[in-house]
Each structure stands twice: as C-alpha cells, then as structure tokens.
Amino acid sequence: MQNIEKKRALTWYQTMVTIRDFENIIDDKNRAGFLYGTTHLYNGQEAIATAICDLLSPEDMILSTHRNHGHAIAKGTKTYPMFAEIFGKKTGTNGGHGGSMHISDTSVGNFGGNGIVGGNYPVALGLAQALKMDGSERIVVCFSGDGSTNEGTFHESLNLASIWKLPIIFVVENNQYAMSSDASVMIAGSISERAKNYDMSAYKVDGQDVFAVHDVFSQARQDVKSGPVLIEAVTYRFKGHSRSDSEQYRTPDEFFNWEDPIKKLREALIADYDVSSEEIALIDEKIYRHLSSEAEQALTDEDASSPSDIWKAVYSD
C-alpha cells in the first residue's frame, strides 16, 4: 500500500462505491418494475475492474460480459447514459437498444458487454490482431467469468493468442458460480494453471483486495509486451446470477467467508491514509445522492423507439 498515494486510493474508493451504488439503484428500479428484462450485478467484484482500468489509457480496449456495469464505469463510461440505456431511453449509451448486457462506449475504449458466455474471446482476438498489425502500443483486456473457461472459445482463443503473440490480458473473474453451478465441481484443476498449456504467463490474485489486483496487473502489463497473459482473480458474487435467481444453491453463511472489497479499502483508508470516517461518510453520501438524481432524471427521458423503427438498431441503411 505504501507505493499508492492517498489521492489514488481515494479515487479507487469513489469508483468502487459508484459501481456498488449504481447497481443497487438499478436493482431497486428493476424490482419496482421500471426495467424490461433482467440485470446481472457486479456486486462484490468491484476491486477488480477498478484496479485494472486504473492502469489503462482511454485508448486501451476492454471487452466485458453480461455482468458489465462495473467494467464500463471503471473504464470511464458516464453513469447517466448508462442509466438511460438500461431504462431503454434514447439518451442511453447505445440509444436504448442494448440494455443492461450490451453497454459499449468506444470513446473510452469500452467495446462492450456480451450476452453470450465466452462470446467476447474471439472478438478480443480480432481487436488485438488489428492493434498488432498497426504496430500500436495499446492492449486489449478481455474480462470473463469462471463459467466461460469451459467454453471452446476460451481454449481456442488462448491458443491463437499465444501462437500470434497478441497483446491481450485475459482476466477471469472467478466469482465461484456460473449461474447456479459451483466452480469447485465444474472446473477440473486451476483456471490460472490452464495458461501453462498455452505457453503464457499467468497470475492468481485475491480479487477482493484492490491493492493486490493493482500490483498483479502492473506486472501483467509488462509481460503482455511479449505475449498474452492470463489472470485469475478470485472473488465472490454477493448477489444472485440475475434478478430471477432465488439462490437456493448457496447458504447465507458463505458470505462470511468473503471480504467486502469496499469495506476492506475503507478500513485501509482510515488506518493507513489518515482518512476519517466522517470524510468517508461524506463521500458515500455525495455519490449516492448524485446517482439517485441521475436515475430519476433518466427515467423521464424519451423512450428509445417505437416498433416501427426498431430495425434501425439491427440493420444499416
């Protein structure tokens, strides 16, 4: 922690609280009937996106999954158009046509969420190959979940990325569950160890510790100059897979085995950076009030489209 300045640590805290509060508001609005469809929350995993995106430039590219809100916010996508997108409004990041799972914002290098498990791996290959052909110094970060590592696209993409020495860092957020399937009975061996088969560097890190993730990704950023890297961030999904998840497959006691990454950082700020609990409370209140106001305003925006022009978001003119 000693090599991270106070201002940076506070920025991490603000980003992580923004992600958590944004999603809690979305969850409340969803349950109140203001959303169509469902949402997949990043609750509990905020340290990973925050630490990694802090080390990326706007020109570096990220790809996400159906659980993409945290990655988008950490990469710099504004929360107001994200609210509007999820609410199906014209002012949304994607004109209200993408919804919760497909938020993208290429202005900050966010190439979007993907509703298909493992569907972003081949896209990452294409982006990284283009960067290599252009002689660019930029990199691609492909975020995924543990469930995707049993998909063919995972193995095929890691294989090709290694053969072609592409500038990709694959970040697998092992949150212990693929929907309701426990990773311990679904994955043979270790996710990070699988990188050995593809002759690439690999790291396993505590995904609840923003400082640890930051340190590991700093090293991976150097390693990727000579080829792709795999990071397994061990984390825990505090919420169910989606709104419809009754969570009958796990017990409440499980939560006590996992640290809340926001609470962990909050304690570090107070203990190691001389930040008072009152300062923390003011930050928390400011962020929540700002996001609540944005959500209420976004709900009043014009709806994305009528049935007559829905195809405009599917086919080009």
Secondary structure by P-SEA (a helix, b strand, c coil): cccccaaaaaaaaaaaaaaaaaaaaaaaaaaaccccbbbbbcccaaaaaaaaaaaccccbbbbbccccaaaaaaacccaaaaaaaaaccccccccccccccbbbbccccccccccccccaaaaaaaaaaaaaaacccbbbbbbbcccccccaaaaaaaaaaaaaccbbbbbbbcccccccccccccccccccccccccbbbbbbcccccaaaaaaaaaaaaaaaccbbbbbbbbbbbcccccccccccccccccccccccaaaaaaaaaaccccccaaaaaaaaaaaaaaaaaaaaaaaaccccccccccccccccc
